[in-house]
Amino acid sequence: MKMTGNTILVTGGTSGIGRALAEAFHTRGNRVIITGRRQSLLDEITAGRPGLFGMSLDVTDQASLSRLTADIRAHFPDLNMLIANAGISRAEDMTADGWDASDAEAIIETNILGILRVTAALLPTLKGQTNTTIIATSSNLAFVPRADFPAYCASKAFLHSWLQSLRHQLRNVPVEVLELAPPYVQTQLTGVRQATDPRATPVDVYVSEVMHLLEQEEHPRGEVLVERDRARRWAERDGLYEATFAAMNPT
Ligand SMILES: NC(=O)c1ccc[n+]([C@@H]2O[C@H](COP(=O)([O-])OP(=O)(O)OC[C@H]3O[C@@H](n4cnc5c(N)ncnc54)[C@H](OP(=O)(O)O)[C@@H]3O)[C@@H](O)[C@H]2O)c1
């Protein structure tokens, strides 16, 4: 993929992995539009940085998505790259009295339908360009789940499958479709403790490895897998699925 001179929209660009990716692409000479619900962060991140723009977007709200799509067509008709990264994560205890599917519904709305809706809304603009790329963020929990995050892991497994079909269907358009499947990274995805958890990879370390892999075009099958992703990605192929699942889900 082209690493400079792109016009890129990043969902979930107000924090964590999305923000770091947006800043890394901006530094490399791309126009970058970050999106998210927190207007104060959009303003703070883009202040005094020409070429970095903020646009409000709630991926679960069709009216918000329609507004964004119209603004992109009007102001950024050369958009040629989408990083569909917005996501949420919640633990769920399905043994608890009163457990209901509300957390799962929120996860499906954001992590699955949010990505599908944003892709559908922006695809007509993206398809009109040359050098078009769609990157979506799944997780290495797509390959082996953590049982305390059931709907979250399943949402990422959905994306892993769906992206293969999208890649195949768009192969002759052409649109390159890449999947980021991050390991455990220091962001606030599950709360403030994750951002300093020493077991998690620092976000700048993760994103610099991703940028290196993109620059080298080291993404077989369209999967951008950092070193730490690979054991889980290949656990089943390597006959280590049950041992990996057991290590991640102690009884
Ligand atoms: N950190 C990890 O360990 C890890 C591992 C594997 C995969 N991932 C994936 O990486 C992606 C980014 O997560 P992160 O770790 O960087 O966490 P994060 O810092 O919490 O970022 C999540 C981003 O998603 C946005 N977002 C959430 N709900 C949204 C909605 N309804 N509409 C629009 N934007 C929304 C948030 O922006 P606003 O709040 O401003 O809307 C925020 O910018 C997620 O898809 C996550 O599942 C993370």
The ligand as a Tripos MOL2 file, in Angstrom:
@<TRIPOS>MOLECULE
LIG
   48    52     1     0     0
SMALL
NO_CHARGES

@<TRIPOS>ATOM
      1 N1         -6.0010   -2.5320   23.3810 N.am      1 LIG1
      2 C1         -6.0080   -3.8090   23.1280 C.2       1 LIG1
      3 O1         -5.5020   -4.6260   23.9180 O.2       1 LIG1
      4 C2         -6.6570   -4.3120   21.8710 C.ar      1 LIG1
      5 C3         -6.3620   -5.6150   21.4620 C.ar      1 LIG1
      6 C4         -6.9770   -6.1030   20.3160 C.ar      1 LIG1
      7 C5         -7.8420   -5.2980   19.5900 C.ar      1 LIG1
      8 N2         -8.1080   -4.0350   20.0190 N.ar      1 LIG1
      9 C6         -9.0470   -3.2320   19.2170 C.3       1 LIG1
     10 O2         -8.4420   -2.0060   18.8810 O.3       1 LIG1
     11 C7         -9.4640   -1.0460   18.6060 C.3       1 LIG1
     12 C8         -9.1250    0.2460   19.3370 C.3       1 LIG1
     13 O3         -9.1910    0.0120   20.7240 O.3       1 LIG1
     14 P1         -8.1620    0.6530   21.7600 P.3       1 LIG1
     15 O4         -7.5110   -0.4600   22.4570 O.co2     1 LIG1
     16 O5         -7.3570    1.6930   21.1010 O.co2     1 LIG1
     17 O6         -9.1860    1.2700   22.8190 O.3       1 LIG1
     18 P2         -9.6590    2.7720   23.1310 P.3       1 LIG1
     19 O7         -8.5080    3.6300   23.4490 O.co2     1 LIG1
     20 O8        -10.7610    2.6100   24.1140 O.co2     1 LIG1
     21 O9        -10.2290    3.2570   21.7330 O.3       1 LIG1
     22 C9        -11.5100    2.9420   21.2770 C.3       1 LIG1
     23 C10       -11.8890    3.9950   20.2620 C.3       1 LIG1
     24 O10       -13.1740    3.6320   19.7160 O.3       1 LIG1
     25 C11       -14.0030    4.7790   19.7230 C.3       1 LIG1
     26 N3        -15.3950    4.3780   19.8430 N.ar      1 LIG1
     27 C12       -15.9510    3.5320   20.7540 C.ar      1 LIG1
     28 N4        -17.2860    3.4520   20.5740 N.ar      1 LIG1
     29 C13       -17.5680    4.2570   19.5110 C.ar      1 LIG1
     30 C14       -18.7560    4.6120   18.8350 C.ar      1 LIG1
     31 N5        -19.9710    4.1380   19.2130 N.pl3     1 LIG1
     32 N6        -18.6780    5.4560   17.7890 N.ar      1 LIG1
     33 C15       -17.4860    5.9510   17.3940 C.ar      1 LIG1
     34 N7        -16.3280    5.6780   17.9960 N.ar      1 LIG1
     35 C16       -16.3740    4.8500   19.0400 C.ar      1 LIG1
     36 C17       -13.5290    5.6260   20.8940 C.3       1 LIG1
     37 O11       -13.7990    6.9910   20.6480 O.3       1 LIG1
     38 P3        -14.9030    7.8760   21.4140 P.3       1 LIG1
     39 O12       -15.0150    7.3290   22.8140 O.co2     1 LIG1
     40 O13       -14.3670    9.2570   21.3270 O.co2     1 LIG1
     41 O14       -16.1360    7.6670   20.6130 O.co2     1 LIG1
     42 C18       -12.0180    5.3810   20.8590 C.3       1 LIG1
     43 O15       -11.3860    6.3080   20.0050 O.3       1 LIG1
     44 C19       -10.7760   -1.6760   19.0610 C.3       1 LIG1
     45 O16       -11.4820   -2.1820   17.9370 O.3       1 LIG1
     46 C20       -10.2970   -2.8230   19.9320 C.3       1 LIG1
     47 O17       -11.2520   -3.8730   19.9970 O.3       1 LIG1
     48 C21        -7.5260   -3.5210   21.1250 C.ar      1 LIG1
@<TRIPOS>BOND
     1     1     2 1
     2     2     3 2
     3     2     4 1
     4     4     5 ar
     5     4    48 ar
     6     5     6 ar
     7     6     7 ar
     8     7     8 ar
     9     8     9 1
    10     8    48 ar
    11     9    10 1
    12     9    46 1
    13    10    11 1
    14    11    12 1
    15    11    44 1
    16    12    13 1
    17    13    14 1
    18    14    15 2
    19    14    16 1
    20    14    17 1
    21    17    18 1
    22    18    19 2
    23    18    20 1
    24    18    21 1
    25    21    22 1
    26    22    23 1
    27    23    24 1
    28    23    42 1
    29    24    25 1
    30    25    26 1
    31    25    36 1
    32    26    27 ar
    33    26    35 ar
    34    27    28 ar
    35    28    29 ar
    36    29    30 ar
    37    29    35 ar
    38    30    31 1
    39    30    32 ar
    40    32    33 ar
    41    33    34 ar
    42    34    35 ar
    43    36    37 1
    44    36    42 1
    45    37    38 1
    46    38    39 2
    47    38    40 1
    48    38    41 1
    49    42    43 1
    50    44    45 1
    51    44    46 1
    52    46    47 1
@<TRIPOS>SUBSTRUCTURE
     1 LIG1         1 GROUP 0 **** ****
